[in-house]
Amino acid sequence: MARRTRVLLALGVISPVGYWLIARYGVPGIGWSALAVGAAVAAALRLPGRTTNQVSGQVHGSVVQAGRIGTVVLTGPPAVPTGPHQVVVGEIPKEPPDFQARPSAGRHLSALAGRSGVVVVCAMTGQRGVGKSQLAAAYARDRIRAGFPLVAWIAAETPALVLAGMDEVGVRLGLRGPQDDVRSTAARVRSWLENRNEPALLVFDNATDADALIPFIPASGGTQVVITSTHQSMGNLGALFVLDVFTEEEALAFLAAATRRHDHRGADELAHELGRLPLALAQAAAVVRSQRLDYPTYLARLRSTPVEQYLVRRPGESYPHGAAEAILLSLDEVGFTDGGLAARMLQLLAVLSPDGVPHAVLRLGATAAEADAELERLAAGSVVTFSVDGENVIMHRLVQRVIRDRCAFDGTLEAVVDTAITRLRILLHDESEALQRRRESDALIRQVSALWEHCPVDRVRSTALFGALIELRTWAVRQLIQTTDLGRAELVANEVAADAERLLPPDDLRVHEARHDLATVYLYSGRVAVAIDLRERTAAGVERLLGRDHATTLRFRRDLAAAYVLTGRLGQAIALYESVTADVQRLPVDRATLVAYLHELASAYDRAGRPTEARTAFDRALHEAEAAFGADHPSAALIRENRRWVVEAEPPAPAAPARGVAVRPRLLGATVGVVQEGWVSGRAHAEISALRDRLDRLQARVPDDDLVVRACGELVRAYVRVGRTEEAVALAEHNLRVAGRRANPGGIDLGEVRDELALTREASGDFAEAARLYAVTRDERAARHGPGSAATLVSEDHLARVTLASGHVEEAVERFRRTLAAAQRIFGAEGRATAPYHNNLGRAHEAAGRPEQAFDCYAEAAAIARERLGLDHAETGFYQSNAARVRPIKSLGQAPRSRAPAPGDSPFTTPRLAAPPVIGE
């Protein structure tokens, strides 16, 4: 087991060979290095999957086991979060300076939203700048103070944004199951809300499509729903609340407070000139106050501002009377025309997401202190505001429009877009980190989507810019594929493929890459015929474009072969693999790629029931791996392992009897590889078929042999990966009986087989039986190896984990404390083997709502791993991701405050609460 662990861990960071960790047959299009790292952590460290629960002192839900190469996910029914903690989701705008309360509107909104019985939908419609979002935000902040268990702010401009927001709610509530995509998670959230009477608030901000919102609005329960929109059709969804501009009294009160001037007549004239539009009055007040103007002087400047000379408006888009002029004067006041840092920040904000942009995106070469000072100045000028948590900068959509129109007039819009592309590119992370950095990915995808929406073809005509934007959106598609967010992935991939064909030359490789990604989404969604057809056409197109011998052509052909394997077309797959590997061997391709292709060919032979050819191909792959990397390299070790499993007329000799048992606990944390959420479509079912065939062949030749027990275990894990837990439990029970009655069980550790059954019990929510099974194994190991042995310690850790999963959080904390103390006695206070125990105690603290103690534990685990394993090791990254997740957590009982990002902080990792605990194995 220890050797296996070292092999898989090391191989997990090697691309392209490493993706074989996930299974012996690769799945195309998902970014092999990502699969490798995720599966390496999951399989080698035996990471279980997501425990779906609220971080609150109760832990419920599903457990994942990853075993051999065929890694699996144990899934149970998603749990209902419980406990006293609030969940606040989304970028709720912070109260702006000189906020003008609107008591009448607030009371009306509260009355509508607070009606009993069926959920009330308050649709606030009106022109831009009347304060719809600010009124909704004020209501949301009030509901947070009132102690609502859930307050969610969801950007609703597009269906994809709504899906992303509902998915985030599901994740934070612990309702997102391992097999769920965004659509099923959104449906689960709605169902959960409909079946509870506790108060909650959903705000859909800036909605544009009433029909697109209907599937997400609860039809019963205690949830209040507020929708802000400029579309009157939203009134069909519930009680219509038409929000108007300020009343005369509200306008005068606002100007008096914001300007510190008490000229009633002048204020009334200014309010009338600006139509009492709240946004325009805020802009005017900021200029009057900062320049110490009187109202007549400001009015003279306002009336002399030649808007038509400064703005290039798009057809059909008009501004509220006086609003554009007031915004232009405010922009001049804060230095928009001087080209300095503030001006460049404003330009960036105008083309990125109106729902908030992280501080770090806007620094543009300045220090954090300099950038934050400028942003505070812009906020004082009412040009921007901040989110409640202080982490994101928000610009009103009308202000964004004025700036984009001004840039279009100046001829600088394309340069601004280019700068935004450059800034976002800096923040992109590799596909291998998609699951680990899912929050960052989602936030960054929102920025990419907004940038695209703000670049219409009638204003941005540069093919180079459109190509760069297509690349950003292609990155977004691949991140969504990596996290099996297939609903959103299909929406975005279809748009990207269509836009690439429309805007780029037909011989541009990015057009083919976009089609290839769309085919991958189809493949994973079960639309096999469409996927194969698209991959065939794409591979042919790339071959025509680049030639047969180009490395990219080889990659597309290899991916097509892998798709054939996935869909059971083994004859076509083998023929194409043979052709590809022949081309690779005669071309100057790096040896790692050759090893990977030979390995895939060997596995295809094996899957097709051609063992002689499979063993020959494995031998060739092994020879190349040893020549390139050495006989002890993890890739060579993995190939030997897979070769040993090829079944011929006489099965290979069993492995040498196991010596001892695993001495490593299962890691608990949020970073679980593709094993957690991938493989839930045709790929997993195809793998079950292959494992079933292999088990049948083994049983026919060597019934009850060690190989049969191991193959049976792999099939157990494959069943639970697709949610067939009843079959998994039955097969695991049978496997334990077989292993227990064997005359010579030396090659199989009975405790590990029993633990496998325990994990299936965990998956079905039978924690009591799981604990009983783990306790039997612990007692056996204590008798055989001693109560203070490393093997017994692993069993104690299993019991602590089940205690945590069953909701006894404080008891679990104590158990994990004891296992850590024992590990330090066995391995030394700073021994490498103690790092997992620090990590698991951290998870228990996190589940108990103690993020500070959790961070200390995670940080200690990361420090040990950095010293013993190195900064780039997968295990080090695992601990660091756990630490980064809890570092910015703030108690909801504290007043929100702005925090300047520390050096090295990622701008997108700012959850207000810990992510739901995930038990990784």
Secondary structure in CASP SS format (residue, H / E / C, confidence):
PFRMAT SS
TARGET T0000
AUTHOR 0000-0000-0000
METHOD secondary structure of the structure
MODEL  1
M C 1.00
A H 1.00
R H 1.00
R H 1.00
T H 1.00
R H 1.00
V H 1.00
L H 1.00
L H 1.00
A H 1.00
L H 1.00
G C 1.00
V C 1.00
I C 1.00
S C 1.00
P C 1.00
V H 1.00
G H 1.00
Y H 1.00
W H 1.00
L H 1.00
I C 1.00
A C 1.00
R C 1.00
Y C 1.00
G C 1.00
V C 1.00
P C 1.00
G C 1.00
I C 1.00
G C 1.00
W H 1.00
S H 1.00
A H 1.00
L H 1.00
A H 1.00
V H 1.00
G H 1.00
A H 1.00
A H 1.00
V H 1.00
A H 1.00
A H 1.00
A H 1.00
L C 1.00
R C 1.00
L C 1.00
P C 1.00
G C 1.00
R E 1.00
T C 1.00
T C 1.00
N C 1.00
Q C 1.00
V C 1.00
S C 1.00
G C 1.00
Q C 1.00
V C 1.00
H C 1.00
G C 1.00
S C 1.00
V C 1.00
V C 1.00
Q C 1.00
A C 1.00
G C 1.00
R C 1.00
I C 1.00
G C 1.00
T C 1.00
V C 1.00
V C 1.00
L C 1.00
T C 1.00
G C 1.00
P C 1.00
P C 1.00
A C 1.00
V C 1.00
P C 1.00
T C 1.00
G C 1.00
P C 1.00
H C 1.00
Q C 1.00
V E 1.00
V E 1.00
V E 1.00
G C 1.00
E C 1.00
I C 1.00
P E 1.00
K C 1.00
E C 1.00
P C 1.00
P C 1.00
D C 1.00
F C 1.00
Q C 1.00
A C 1.00
R C 1.00
P H 1.00
S H 1.00
A H 1.00
G H 1.00
R H 1.00
H H 1.00
L H 1.00
S H 1.00
A H 1.00
L H 1.00
A H 1.00
G C 1.00
R C 1.00
S C 1.00
G C 1.00
V C 1.00
V C 1.00
V C 1.00
V E 1.00
C E 1.00
A E 1.00
M E 1.00
T E 1.00
G C 1.00
Q C 1.00
R C 1.00
G C 1.00
V C 1.00
G C 1.00
K H 1.00
S H 1.00
Q H 1.00
L H 1.00
A H 1.00
A H 1.00
A H 1.00
Y H 1.00
A H 1.00
R H 1.00
D H 1.00
R H 1.00
I H 1.00
R H 1.00
A C 1.00
G C 1.00
F C 1.00
P C 1.00
L E 1.00
V E 1.00
A E 1.00
W E 1.00
I E 1.00
A E 1.00
A C 1.00
E C 1.00
T C 1.00
P H 1.00
A H 1.00
L H 1.00
V H 1.00
L H 1.00
A H 1.00
G H 1.00
M H 1.00
D H 1.00
E H 1.00
V H 1.00
G H 1.00
V H 1.00
R H 1.00
L H 1.00
G C 1.00
L C 1.00
R C 1.00
G C 1.00
P C 1.00
Q C 1.00
D C 1.00
D C 1.00
V H 1.00
R H 1.00
S H 1.00
T H 1.00
A H 1.00
A H 1.00
R H 1.00
V H 1.00
R H 1.00
S H 1.00
W H 1.00
L H 1.00
E H 1.00
N C 1.00
R C 1.00
N C 1.00
E C 1.00
P C 1.00
A E 1.00
L E 1.00
L E 1.00
V E 1.00
F E 1.00
D E 1.00
N E 1.00
A E 1.00
T C 1.00
D C 1.00
A H 1.00
D H 1.00
A H 1.00
L H 1.00
I H 1.00
P H 1.00
F H 1.00
I C 1.00
P C 1.00
A C 1.00
S C 1.00
G C 1.00
G C 1.00
T E 1.00
Q E 1.00
V E 1.00
V E 1.00
I E 1.00
T E 1.00
S E 1.00
T C 1.00
H C 1.00
Q H 1.00
S H 1.00
M H 1.00
G H 1.00
N H 1.00
L H 1.00
G C 1.00
A E 1.00
L E 1.00
F E 1.00
V E 1.00
L C 1.00
D C 1.00
V C 1.00
F C 1.00
T C 1.00
E H 1.00
E H 1.00
E H 1.00
A H 1.00
L H 1.00
A H 1.00
F H 1.00
L H 1.00
A H 1.00
A H 1.00
A H 1.00
T H 1.00
R C 1.00
R C 1.00
H C 1.00
D C 1.00
H H 1.00
R H 1.00
G H 1.00
A H 1.00
D H 1.00
E H 1.00
L H 1.00
A H 1.00
H H 1.00
E H 1.00
L C 1.00
G C 1.00
R C 1.00
L C 1.00
P H 1.00
L H 1.00
A H 1.00
L H 1.00
A H 1.00
Q H 1.00
A H 1.00
A H 1.00
A H 1.00
V H 1.00
V H 1.00
R H 1.00
S H 1.00
Q H 1.00
R C 1.00
L C 1.00
D C 1.00
Y H 1.00
P H 1.00
T H 1.00
Y H 1.00
L H 1.00
A H 1.00
R H 1.00
L H 1.00
R H 1.00
S H 1.00
T C 1.00
P C 1.00
V H 1.00
E H 1.00
Q H 1.00
Y H 1.00
L C 1.00
V C 1.00
R C 1.00
R C 1.00
P C 1.00
G C 1.00
E C 1.00
S C 1.00
Y C 1.00
P C 1.00
H C 1.00
G C 1.00
A H 1.00
A H 1.00
E H 1.00
A H 1.00
I H 1.00
L H 1.00
L H 1.00
S H 1.00
L H 1.00
D H 1.00
E H 1.00
V C 1.00
G C 1.00
F H 1.00
T H 1.00
D H 1.00
G C 1.00
G C 1.00
L H 1.00
A H 1.00
A H 1.00
R H 1.00
M H 1.00
L H 1.00
Q H 1.00
L H 1.00
L H 1.00
A H 1.00
V H 1.00
L C 1.00
S C 1.00
P C 1.00
D C 1.00
G C 1.00
V E 1.00
P E 1.00
H H 1.00
A H 1.00
V H 1.00
L H 1.00
R C 1.00
L C 1.00
G C 1.00
A C 1.00
T C 1.00
A H 1.00
A H 1.00
E H 1.00
A H 1.00
D H 1.00
A H 1.00
E H 1.00
L H 1.00
E H 1.00
R H 1.00
L H 1.00
A H 1.00
A H 1.00
G C 1.00
S C 1.00
V C 1.00
V C 1.00
T E 1.00
F E 1.00
S E 1.00
V C 1.00
D C 1.00
G C 1.00
E C 1.00
N E 1.00
V E 1.00
I E 1.00
M C 1.00
H C 1.00
R H 1.00
L H 1.00
V H 1.00
Q H 1.00
R H 1.00
V H 1.00
I H 1.00
R H 1.00
D H 1.00
R H 1.00
C H 1.00
A H 1.00
F H 1.00
D H 1.00
G C 1.00
T C 1.00
L H 1.00
E H 1.00
A H 1.00
V H 1.00
V H 1.00
D H 1.00
T H 1.00
A H 1.00
I H 1.00
T H 1.00
R H 1.00
L H 1.00
R H 1.00
I H 1.00
L H 1.00
L C 1.00
H C 1.00
D C 1.00
E H 1.00
S H 1.00
E H 1.00
A C 1.00
L C 1.00
Q C 1.00
R C 1.00
R H 1.00
R H 1.00
E H 1.00
S H 1.00
D H 1.00
A H 1.00
L H 1.00
I H 1.00
R H 1.00
Q H 1.00
V H 1.00
S H 1.00
A H 1.00
L H 1.00
W H 1.00
E H 1.00
H C 1.00
C C 1.00
P C 1.00
V C 1.00
D C 1.00
R C 1.00
V C 1.00
R C 1.00
S C 1.00
T H 1.00
A H 1.00
L H 1.00
F H 1.00
G H 1.00
A H 1.00
L H 1.00
I H 1.00
E H 1.00
L H 1.00
R H 1.00
T H 1.00
W H 1.00
A H 1.00
V H 1.00
R H 1.00
Q H 1.00
L H 1.00
I H 1.00
Q H 1.00
T C 1.00
T C 1.00
D C 1.00
L H 1.00
G H 1.00
R H 1.00
A H 1.00
E H 1.00
L H 1.00
V H 1.00
A H 1.00
N H 1.00
E H 1.00
V H 1.00
A H 1.00
A H 1.00
D H 1.00
A H 1.00
E H 1.00
R H 1.00
L H 1.00
L C 1.00
P C 1.00
P C 1.00
D C 1.00
D C 1.00
L H 1.00
R H 1.00
V H 1.00
H H 1.00
E H 1.00
A H 1.00
R H 1.00
H H 1.00
D H 1.00
L H 1.00
A H 1.00
T H 1.00
V H 1.00
Y H 1.00
L H 1.00
Y H 1.00
S C 1.00
G C 1.00
R C 1.00
V H 1.00
A H 1.00
V H 1.00
A H 1.00
I H 1.00
D H 1.00
L H 1.00
R H 1.00
E H 1.00
R H 1.00
T H 1.00
A H 1.00
A H 1.00
G H 1.00
V H 1.00
E H 1.00
R H 1.00
L H 1.00
L H 1.00
G C 1.00
R C 1.00
D C 1.00
H C 1.00
A H 1.00
T H 1.00
T H 1.00
L H 1.00
R H 1.00
F H 1.00
R H 1.00
R H 1.00
D H 1.00
L H 1.00
A H 1.00
A H 1.00
A H 1.00
Y H 1.00
V H 1.00
L H 1.00
T C 1.00
G C 1.00
R C 1.00
L H 1.00
G H 1.00
Q H 1.00
A H 1.00
I H 1.00
A H 1.00
L H 1.00
Y H 1.00
E H 1.00
S H 1.00
V H 1.00
T H 1.00
A H 1.00
D H 1.00
V H 1.00
Q H 1.00
R H 1.00
L C 1.00
P C 1.00
V C 1.00
D C 1.00
R H 1.00
A H 1.00
T H 1.00
L H 1.00
V H 1.00
A H 1.00
Y H 1.00
L H 1.00
H H 1.00
E H 1.00
L H 1.00
A H 1.00
S H 1.00
A H 1.00
Y H 1.00
D H 1.00
R H 1.00
A C 1.00
G C 1.00
R C 1.00
P H 1.00
T H 1.00
E H 1.00
A H 1.00
R H 1.00
T H 1.00
A H 1.00
F H 1.00
D H 1.00
R H 1.00
A H 1.00
L H 1.00
H H 1.00
E H 1.00
A H 1.00
E H 1.00
A H 1.00
A H 1.00
F H 1.00
G C 1.00
A C 1.00
D C 1.00
H C 1.00
P H 1.00
S H 1.00
A H 1.00
A H 1.00
L H 1.00
I H 1.00
R H 1.00
E H 1.00
N H 1.00
R H 1.00
R H 1.00
W C 1.00
V C 1.00
V C 1.00
E C 1.00
A C 1.00
E C 1.00
P C 1.00
P C 1.00
A C 1.00
P C 1.00
A C 1.00
A C 1.00
P C 1.00
A C 1.00
R C 1.00
G C 1.00
V C 1.00
A C 1.00
V C 1.00
R C 1.00
P C 1.00
R C 1.00
L C 1.00
L E 1.00
G C 1.00
A C 1.00
T C 1.00
V C 1.00
G C 1.00
V H 1.00
V H 1.00
Q H 1.00
E H 1.00
G C 1.00
W C 1.00
V C 1.00
S C 1.00
G H 1.00
R H 1.00
A H 1.00
H H 1.00
A H 1.00
E H 1.00
I H 1.00
S H 1.00
A H 1.00
L H 1.00
R H 1.00
D H 1.00
R H 1.00
L H 1.00
D H 1.00
R H 1.00
L H 1.00
Q H 1.00
A H 1.00
R H 1.00
V C 1.00
P C 1.00
D C 1.00
D C 1.00
D H 1.00
L H 1.00
V H 1.00
V H 1.00
R H 1.00
A H 1.00
C H 1.00
G H 1.00
E H 1.00
L H 1.00
V H 1.00
R H 1.00
A H 1.00
Y H 1.00
V H 1.00
R H 1.00
V C 1.00
G C 1.00
R C 1.00
T H 1.00
E H 1.00
E H 1.00
A H 1.00
V H 1.00
A H 1.00
L H 1.00
A H 1.00
E H 1.00
H H 1.00
N H 1.00
L H 1.00
R H 1.00
V H 1.00
A H 1.00
G H 1.00
R H 1.00
R C 1.00
A C 1.00
N C 1.00
P H 1.00
G H 1.00
G H 1.00
I C 1.00
D C 1.00
L H 1.00
G H 1.00
E H 1.00
V H 1.00
R H 1.00
D H 1.00
E H 1.00
L H 1.00
A H 1.00
L H 1.00
T H 1.00
R H 1.00
E H 1.00
A H 1.00
S C 1.00
G C 1.00
D C 1.00
F H 1.00
A H 1.00
E H 1.00
A H 1.00
A H 1.00
R H 1.00
L H 1.00
Y H 1.00
A H 1.00
V H 1.00
T H 1.00
R H 1.00
D H 1.00
E H 1.00
R H 1.00
A H 1.00
A H 1.00
R H 1.00
H H 1.00
G C 1.00
P C 1.00
G C 1.00
S C 1.00
A H 1.00
A H 1.00
T H 1.00
L H 1.00
V H 1.00
S H 1.00
E H 1.00
D H 1.00
H H 1.00
L H 1.00
A H 1.00
R H 1.00
V H 1.00
T H 1.00
L H 1.00
A H 1.00
S C 1.00
G C 1.00
H C 1.00
V H 1.00
E H 1.00
E H 1.00
A H 1.00
V H 1.00
E H 1.00
R H 1.00
F H 1.00
R H 1.00
R H 1.00
T H 1.00
L H 1.00
A H 1.00
A H 1.00
A H 1.00
Q H 1.00
R H 1.00
I H 1.00
F H 1.00
G C 1.00
A C 1.00
E C 1.00
G C 1.00
R H 1.00
A H 1.00
T H 1.00
A H 1.00
P H 1.00
Y H 1.00
H H 1.00
N H 1.00
N H 1.00
L H 1.00
G H 1.00
R H 1.00
A H 1.00
H H 1.00
E H 1.00
A H 1.00
A C 1.00
G C 1.00
R C 1.00
P H 1.00
E H 1.00
Q H 1.00
A H 1.00
F H 1.00
D H 1.00
C H 1.00
Y H 1.00
A H 1.00
E H 1.00
A H 1.00
A H 1.00
A H 1.00
I H 1.00
A H 1.00
R H 1.00
E H 1.00
R H 1.00
L H 1.00
G C 1.00
L C 1.00
D C 1.00
H C 1.00
A H 1.00
E H 1.00
T H 1.00
G H 1.00
F H 1.00
Y H 1.00
Q H 1.00
S H 1.00
N H 1.00
A H 1.00
A H 1.00
R H 1.00
V H 1.00
R C 1.00
P C 1.00
I C 1.00
K C 1.00
S C 1.00
L C 1.00
G C 1.00
Q C 1.00
A C 1.00
P C 1.00
R C 1.00
S C 1.00
R C 1.00
A C 1.00
P C 1.00
A C 1.00
P C 1.00
G C 1.00
D C 1.00
S C 1.00
P C 1.00
F C 1.00
T C 1.00
T C 1.00
P C 1.00
R C 1.00
L C 1.00
A C 1.00
A C 1.00
P C 1.00
P C 1.00
V E 1.00
I E 1.00
G C 1.00
E C 1.00
END
